[in-house]
Amino acid sequence: MTWPGAALDPGEATGGTEAWMDRPTGDRASRAHREFLGRALRRYPVTVVVLAPYALLILPTAVFYRNPETGFIVSLVGLALLGSVTVETVGRLFGRPDSRWREGFRRAHARYPWLYPIAVVVTLISVFANVLGAHLGRGTIVNQVSGDLSGGSLAMVSTLFSGWTALGFALLVASHLSGRLSRAKLFGWLAVLVGAEAYIAVLTARSAPLVALLFFVASTGALCGVFRLRYLALCAVLLFVAWPAVFEHRNALREDRGVAVDTKVTATDRLRLDSQLSLVAGFDVPVDLGQPGVTDYLRYGLVPRVLDPDRPAISTGQRINQYIGGGPTSAYTFLLLGNIWFFDGAIGVVAVHAFWAAVAAVLLRWRGTPGPIRLSLFCLVLFDPLLWSNTYPDSTVGFLQHVVAATPVFVLLGLSRRSLHGARRHPATARLPAARGATR
């Protein structure tokens, strides 16, 4: 059994016809470096996604500002990695990563001739639904503060497409990996997704969803070989430079909408995520605040709000804020790791990450190379329960909601799938030539 799951692109031409010995020494070293990173990401995708924000931002700021709880943060990250690394290492016993995983993707996706058109439709619908919902007041800072949900049947219908942003991204990446979409066109569609989220951030006066989407696109794109790490590093530097201006503009938008802004909190303070996380160290855990239970998971995760319009909103962040002495009109979170520690303790941190690492391993490995449905589910795992800035356990409910919302698309993909015999009768589709600019 092999693990041909998503990975960093080991080069512009993997398994190409050029002889390795004919390459210049510099190219050989660069290729070897890329292949090493690619193998690491293939073997430990969940570990990399969990570790990345802490290694790149949270722990460096904790050390720089001499946060007294730096050791506690390191221990939390260690517990999370204990769960994910253990599961992903055990998974390697069942097979080594496939060095020709891109060819496996092409074969697996050759049976879905309508993959790219479906990806375009899903992307456009997600953009339209999200923008419409924002115009109708869904997700705005005013509603977040008041705790009210946007009324109106149209706003409620827009929630039926919740999670289609991540779904559209996954299907676009699948189209690219299958050779149906060039790299340049893929970047164009990703610009549409990110641009729409930026516009929604202006409408809602909330920057957190935009930051979360950027991290999701960057990390998942790196795992799938869409982005090179050096380009992502450059983009990260540009975002840090632009952050103070973005922060001031966001505060101005909030003041225009009548929301009080704490002028003592600067853009630099807002980046002190280590302080936000370390606050949980002062509590005896686990804590019971009446957070969602099994019944709530089923009711909120599997039943669309349009069928249950009178149910109250789940806002664990507001309950945490009241517990630490704040009011009911604001929300607070200890980030994903801190929330798991707060509600489930050390065992919960290990167990949650081990569970999702196992789910990811099954999605990437079960019965060979993942097709578009399993790749989409893997992206939803990274988008909801494993995204470092999400609020646990609300993010788990969100994952179930997004899977339910994506079910019609999965059914459509299943109905459009061609039989293996039919795919072999069309070798031109099964062996699609890489479009100009596409990764081979």
C-alpha positions as CSV (number, residue, x, y, z in Angstrom):
1,M,0.0,0.0,0.0
2,T,1.4,3.4,-0.9
3,W,0.7,6.9,0.3
4,P,0.3,9.0,-2.8
5,G,-1.4,11.8,-1.0
6,A,-0.9,15.6,-1.4
7,A,2.6,16.8,-1.2
8,L,5.0,19.6,-2.0
9,D,5.9,19.8,-5.7
10,P,9.3,18.1,-5.8
11,G,10.1,19.9,-9.1
12,E,8.8,21.1,-12.4
13,A,9.3,17.7,-13.9
14,T,9.1,14.7,-11.7
15,G,9.9,11.4,-13.4
16,G,10.8,13.3,-16.5
17,T,13.0,12.1,-19.4
18,E,16.1,14.2,-18.6
19,A,18.9,12.2,-17.1
20,W,19.8,13.0,-13.5
21,M,23.5,13.0,-14.2
22,D,23.1,15.6,-16.9
23,R,21.8,18.2,-14.5
24,P,24.2,20.9,-13.2
25,T,25.3,20.5,-9.6
26,G,23.3,23.4,-8.4
27,D,20.1,22.0,-10.0
28,R,20.9,18.6,-8.4
29,A,21.1,20.2,-4.9
30,S,18.0,22.2,-5.5
31,R,16.1,19.2,-6.7
32,A,17.3,17.1,-3.8
33,H,16.2,19.8,-1.4
34,R,12.7,19.9,-2.9
35,E,12.4,16.1,-2.9
36,F,13.3,16.1,0.8
37,L,10.6,18.6,1.6
38,G,8.2,16.8,-0.6
39,R,8.7,13.5,1.2
40,A,8.4,15.3,4.6
41,L,5.1,16.8,3.6
42,R,3.8,13.6,2.1
43,R,4.6,11.6,5.2
44,Y,3.4,14.1,7.9
45,P,0.9,16.5,6.3
46,V,-1.2,17.1,9.5
47,T,1.9,17.5,11.6
48,V,3.2,20.2,9.2
49,V,-0.1,22.1,9.2
50,V,-0.3,22.0,13.0
51,L,3.3,23.0,13.6
52,A,3.6,25.7,10.9
53,P,1.8,28.7,12.6
54,Y,3.6,28.1,15.9
55,A,7.1,27.6,14.3
56,L,6.7,30.7,12.0
57,L,4.8,33.2,14.2
58,I,3.5,32.3,17.7
59,L,6.6,30.8,19.3
60,P,9.1,33.4,17.8
61,T,6.9,36.2,19.2
62,A,6.7,34.5,22.5
63,V,10.5,34.2,22.7
64,F,11.1,37.7,21.4
65,Y,8.8,39.3,23.9
66,R,9.9,36.9,26.7
67,N,6.5,35.5,27.4
68,P,6.7,33.8,30.8
69,E,4.4,31.0,29.5
70,T,6.6,30.1,26.5
71,G,7.3,26.7,28.0
72,F,3.6,26.1,28.4
73,I,3.0,26.9,24.7
74,V,5.8,24.5,23.7
75,S,4.3,21.8,25.8
76,L,0.9,22.3,24.1
77,V,2.5,22.1,20.7
78,G,4.3,19.0,21.9
79,L,1.1,17.3,23.0
80,A,-0.5,18.0,19.6
81,L,2.5,16.7,17.7
82,L,2.6,13.6,19.9
83,G,-0.9,12.7,18.6
84,S,-0.3,13.5,15.0
85,V,3.3,12.3,14.6
86,T,2.4,9.0,16.3
87,V,-0.5,8.2,14.0
88,E,1.3,9.4,10.8
89,T,4.4,7.4,11.8
90,V,2.3,4.2,12.4
91,G,0.7,4.9,9.0
92,R,4.1,4.6,7.3
93,L,4.3,1.0,8.4
94,F,1.6,0.2,5.8
95,G,3.5,1.6,2.9
96,R,6.0,4.3,1.8
97,P,5.0,7.5,0.1
98,D,4.6,7.1,-3.7
99,S,7.4,8.9,-5.5
100,R,5.2,9.1,-8.6
101,W,2.2,10.5,-6.8
102,R,1.3,13.0,-9.5
103,E,0.8,10.2,-12.0
104,G,-1.4,8.5,-9.5
105,F,-3.5,11.7,-9.3
106,R,-3.9,11.8,-13.1
107,R,-5.1,8.2,-13.2
108,A,-7.5,8.7,-10.3
109,H,-9.0,11.9,-11.7
110,A,-9.2,10.7,-15.3
111,R,-12.5,9.1,-14.5
112,Y,-14.1,12.5,-13.8
113,P,-14.4,14.3,-17.1
114,W,-16.6,17.0,-15.6
115,L,-14.3,17.8,-12.7
116,Y,-13.1,21.2,-13.9
117,P,-16.6,22.5,-14.9
118,I,-18.0,21.4,-11.6
119,A,-15.1,23.1,-9.8
120,V,-15.8,26.4,-11.6
121,V,-19.5,26.2,-10.8
122,V,-18.8,25.5,-7.1
123,T,-16.4,28.4,-6.9
124,L,-18.7,30.9,-8.5
125,I,-21.6,29.8,-6.3
126,S,-19.5,30.0,-3.2
127,V,-18.4,33.6,-4.1
128,F,-22.0,34.7,-4.9
129,A,-23.5,33.1,-1.7
130,N,-20.8,34.5,0.6
131,V,-21.0,38.0,-0.9
132,L,-24.8,37.9,-0.8
133,G,-24.8,36.8,2.8
134,A,-22.4,39.6,3.8
135,H,-24.6,42.2,2.1
136,L,-27.5,40.8,4.0
137,G,-25.6,41.1,7.3
138,R,-24.4,37.5,7.9
139,G,-21.1,37.4,9.7
140,T,-20.8,41.1,10.2
141,I,-19.0,42.5,13.3
142,V,-22.3,44.1,14.4
143,N,-24.1,40.7,14.5
144,Q,-21.0,39.1,16.1
145,V,-21.1,41.6,18.9
146,S,-24.9,41.4,19.4
147,G,-25.0,37.7,19.1
148,D,-27.9,37.9,16.6
149,L,-28.2,35.9,13.4
150,S,-29.0,37.7,10.2
151,G,-32.7,37.4,9.5
152,G,-34.5,36.7,6.3
153,S,-34.9,33.6,4.3
154,L,-32.4,34.6,1.6
155,A,-29.6,35.0,4.1
156,M,-30.6,31.6,5.6
157,V,-30.5,30.0,2.2
158,S,-27.0,31.4,1.6
159,T,-25.8,29.3,4.6
160,L,-26.6,26.2,2.6
161,F,-23.4,26.8,0.6
162,S,-21.3,27.1,3.8
163,G,-17.8,25.6,3.2
164,W,-18.0,25.8,-0.6
165,T,-15.0,28.1,-0.6
166,A,-12.8,25.3,0.7
167,L,-14.6,22.8,-1.6
168,G,-14.1,25.0,-4.6
169,F,-10.4,25.4,-3.7
170,A,-10.1,21.6,-3.4
171,L,-11.8,20.9,-6.8
172,L,-9.7,23.6,-8.5
173,V,-6.5,22.0,-7.1
174,A,-7.8,18.5,-8.2
175,S,-8.4,19.9,-11.7
176,H,-4.8,21.3,-11.8
177,L,-3.3,18.0,-10.5
178,S,-5.2,16.1,-13.1
179,G,-3.8,18.3,-15.9
180,R,-7.1,19.9,-16.8
181,L,-6.2,23.3,-15.4
182,S,-2.9,25.2,-16.0
183,R,-1.0,26.8,-13.1
184,A,-1.7,30.3,-14.4
185,K,-5.5,29.7,-14.6
186,L,-5.5,28.1,-11.2
187,F,-3.8,31.1,-9.7
188,G,-6.5,33.3,-11.4
189,W,-9.3,31.3,-9.8
190,L,-7.5,31.4,-6.4
191,A,-7.3,35.2,-6.8
192,V,-11.0,35.3,-7.3
193,L,-11.6,33.3,-4.1
194,V,-9.2,35.4,-2.0
195,G,-10.4,38.7,-3.6
196,A,-14.0,37.9,-2.8
197,E,-13.0,37.1,0.8
198,A,-11.2,40.5,1.0
199,Y,-14.3,42.2,-0.2
200,I,-16.4,40.4,2.4
201,A,-13.9,41.5,5.1
202,V,-14.6,45.1,4.1
203,L,-18.4,44.5,4.3
204,T,-18.2,42.7,7.7
205,A,-15.3,44.7,9.2
206,R,-13.8,41.3,10.2
207,S,-10.3,40.4,9.1
208,A,-10.0,37.0,10.9
209,P,-11.8,34.9,8.2
210,L,-9.6,36.4,5.5
211,V,-6.4,35.6,7.5
212,A,-7.7,32.1,8.1
213,L,-8.5,31.6,4.3
214,L,-5.0,32.8,3.4
215,F,-3.3,30.4,5.7
216,F,-5.5,27.5,4.5
217,V,-4.8,28.3,0.8
218,A,-1.1,28.6,1.5
219,S,-0.6,25.5,3.6
220,T,-2.9,23.2,1.6
221,G,-1.5,24.6,-1.6
222,A,2.0,23.8,-0.4
223,L,1.0,20.3,0.6
224,C,-0.5,19.7,-2.9
225,G,2.5,21.1,-4.7
226,V,0.8,24.2,-6.0
227,F,3.1,26.8,-4.2
228,R,6.8,26.9,-3.7
229,L,7.8,27.6,-0.1
230,R,10.1,30.5,-1.1
231,Y,7.2,32.3,-2.7
232,L,5.0,31.7,0.3
233,A,7.8,33.2,2.5
234,L,7.9,36.3,0.3
235,C,4.1,36.7,0.5
236,A,4.2,36.3,4.3
237,V,6.7,39.1,4.6
238,L,4.5,41.4,2.4
239,L,1.5,40.6,4.6
240,F,3.4,41.5,7.7
241,V,4.4,44.8,6.2
242,A,0.8,45.5,5.1
243,W,-0.8,44.4,8.4
244,P,-0.6,47.8,10.3
245,A,-2.5,49.5,7.4
246,V,-5.1,46.7,7.3
247,F,-5.5,46.8,11.0
248,E,-6.2,50.6,11.0
249,H,-8.6,50.3,8.1
250,R,-10.5,47.6,9.9
251,N,-10.8,49.6,13.0
252,A,-12.1,52.6,11.0
253,L,-14.7,50.4,9.4
254,R,-15.8,49.2,12.8
255,E,-16.1,52.7,14.2
256,D,-18.2,53.7,11.2
257,R,-20.6,50.9,12.1
258,G,-20.9,52.1,15.7
259,V,-18.7,49.4,17.2
260,A,-16.4,50.5,20.0
261,V,-12.7,50.0,19.3
262,D,-10.0,49.7,22.0
263,T,-7.5,52.3,20.8
264,K,-4.9,50.9,23.3
265,V,-4.6,47.7,21.2
266,T,-2.1,48.3,18.4
267,A,-1.5,46.2,15.3
268,T,1.6,44.7,17.0
269,D,-0.5,43.8,20.0
270,R,-3.0,42.0,17.7
271,L,-0.2,39.8,16.4
272,R,0.7,38.7,20.0
273,L,-1.1,35.4,19.5
274,D,1.2,33.9,22.1
275,S,-0.5,36.1,24.8
276,Q,-3.9,35.1,23.6
277,L,-3.0,31.4,24.0
278,S,-0.9,31.6,27.2
279,L,-3.9,33.0,29.1
280,V,-5.3,29.5,29.3
281,A,-2.4,28.4,31.5
282,G,-4.0,30.1,34.5
283,F,-7.0,27.8,34.7
284,D,-7.6,24.4,36.1
285,V,-8.7,22.2,33.3
286,P,-10.8,20.7,32.0
287,V,-13.6,23.3,32.3
288,D,-17.3,22.7,31.5
289,L,-19.1,25.7,30.1
290,G,-22.0,23.8,28.6
291,Q,-20.1,23.5,25.3
292,P,-21.7,21.5,22.5
293,G,-22.2,17.8,23.2
294,V,-23.1,14.8,21.0
295,T,-26.7,15.9,20.6
296,D,-25.6,19.4,19.5
297,Y,-23.1,17.9,17.0
298,L,-25.9,16.0,15.4
299,R,-28.5,18.9,15.5
300,Y,-26.2,21.7,14.4
301,G,-23.8,19.7,12.2
302,L,-26.3,17.5,10.2
303,V,-29.5,19.6,10.1
304,P,-29.3,22.8,8.0
305,R,-30.4,26.0,9.7
306,V,-33.1,26.5,7.0
307,L,-34.8,23.4,8.4
308,D,-34.3,24.4,12.1
309,P,-34.4,28.2,12.0
310,D,-35.3,28.7,15.7
311,R,-32.3,27.0,17.2
312,P,-29.9,29.4,19.1
313,A,-26.5,30.1,17.8
314,I,-23.5,28.2,19.1
315,S,-20.8,30.7,20.3
316,T,-18.3,29.1,22.6
317,G,-16.2,32.2,22.2
318,Q,-18.9,34.3,24.0
319,R,-19.1,31.7,26.9
320,I,-15.3,31.8,27.3
321,N,-15.3,35.6,27.3
322,Q,-17.9,35.6,30.1
323,Y,-16.0,33.0,32.0
324,I,-12.8,35.1,32.1
325,G,-14.7,38.2,33.2
326,G,-15.9,39.7,29.9
327,G,-19.4,40.6,28.7
328,P,-21.8,38.5,26.6
329,T,-21.4,40.8,23.6
330,S,-17.8,39.9,23.0
331,A,-16.1,36.6,22.2
332,Y,-12.7,35.2,23.2
333,T,-10.7,32.2,22.1
334,F,-7.5,30.6,23.2
335,L,-6.9,29.5,19.6
336,L,-7.5,25.9,18.6
337,L,-4.9,24.3,20.8
338,G,-5.8,26.4,23.9
339,N,-9.5,25.7,23.5
340,I,-8.9,21.9,23.3
341,W,-6.7,22.2,26.5
342,F,-9.3,24.3,28.2
343,F,-12.2,21.9,27.6
344,D,-10.5,18.5,27.4
345,G,-7.1,18.8,29.1
346,A,-3.8,17.2,28.0
347,I,-5.4,13.9,26.9
348,G,-7.9,15.8,24.7
349,V,-5.1,17.7,22.9
350,V,-3.4,14.4,22.1
351,A,-6.6,12.5,21.2
352,V,-8.1,15.2,19.0
353,H,-4.9,15.5,16.9
354,A,-4.4,11.8,16.7
355,F,-8.0,11.3,15.6
356,W,-7.8,13.9,12.8
357,A,-4.4,12.6,11.7
358,A,-6.0,9.2,11.3
359,V,-8.9,10.6,9.3
360,A,-6.5,12.4,7.0
361,A,-4.4,9.3,6.6
362,V,-7.4,7.3,5.6
363,L,-8.5,10.0,3.1
364,L,-5.1,10.2,1.5
365,R,-4.3,6.5,1.5
366,W,-7.4,4.3,1.5
367,R,-7.6,2.3,-1.8
368,G,-4.8,4.2,-3.5
369,T,-4.6,7.7,-4.7
370,P,-7.4,10.0,-3.5
371,G,-9.9,11.2,-6.0
372,P,-11.6,14.6,-5.9
373,I,-14.1,13.6,-3.2
374,R,-11.5,12.3,-0.8
375,L,-9.2,15.2,-1.6
376,S,-12.1,17.6,-0.9
377,L,-12.8,16.0,2.5
378,F,-9.1,16.2,3.4
379,C,-9.2,19.9,2.6
380,L,-12.3,20.3,4.8
381,V,-10.4,18.6,7.6
382,L,-7.6,21.3,7.3
383,F,-10.2,24.1,6.9
384,D,-12.2,23.3,10.0
385,P,-11.0,21.1,12.9
386,L,-7.3,21.6,12.2
387,L,-7.1,25.3,11.4
388,W,-5.1,26.9,14.2
389,S,-7.3,30.0,14.5
390,N,-10.6,28.2,14.7
391,T,-12.7,27.9,17.9
392,Y,-13.0,24.4,19.3
393,P,-15.4,22.7,19.5
394,D,-17.4,24.9,17.1
395,S,-15.0,24.0,14.3
396,T,-15.9,20.4,14.6
397,V,-19.6,21.3,14.2
398,G,-18.6,23.4,11.2
399,F,-16.8,20.5,9.6
400,L,-20.0,18.4,9.8
401,Q,-22.0,21.3,8.4
402,H,-19.6,21.7,5.5
403,V,-19.6,18.0,4.7
404,V,-23.4,18.1,4.5
405,A,-23.3,21.2,2.3
406,A,-20.8,19.5,0.0
407,T,-22.8,16.3,-0.3
408,P,-24.8,17.4,-3.5
409,V,-21.5,18.1,-5.2
410,F,-20.1,14.7,-4.2
411,V,-23.2,13.1,-5.6
412,L,-22.8,15.0,-8.8
413,L,-19.2,13.9,-9.1
414,G,-20.1,10.3,-8.4
415,L,-22.8,10.4,-11.1
416,S,-20.4,11.9,-13.6
417,R,-17.7,9.4,-12.9
418,R,-16.8,7.3,-15.9
419,S,-16.2,3.6,-15.5
420,L,-12.6,2.4,-15.4
421,H,-13.2,0.6,-18.7
422,G,-14.5,3.8,-20.2
423,A,-11.5,5.7,-19.0
424,R,-9.2,3.2,-20.6
425,R,-11.0,3.6,-23.9
426,H,-10.1,7.3,-23.8
427,P,-6.3,7.4,-23.2
428,A,-6.1,11.0,-24.2
429,T,-8.2,11.8,-21.1
430,A,-6.4,9.4,-18.8
431,R,-3.1,10.8,-19.8
432,L,-3.8,14.5,-20.1
433,P,-0.8,16.4,-21.3
434,A,0.3,19.1,-18.8
435,A,-1.0,22.5,-19.8
436,R,1.5,25.2,-20.3
437,G,2.6,26.3,-16.9
438,A,1.1,23.3,-15.2
439,T,3.1,21.2,-12.8
440,R,4.2,17.9,-14.4
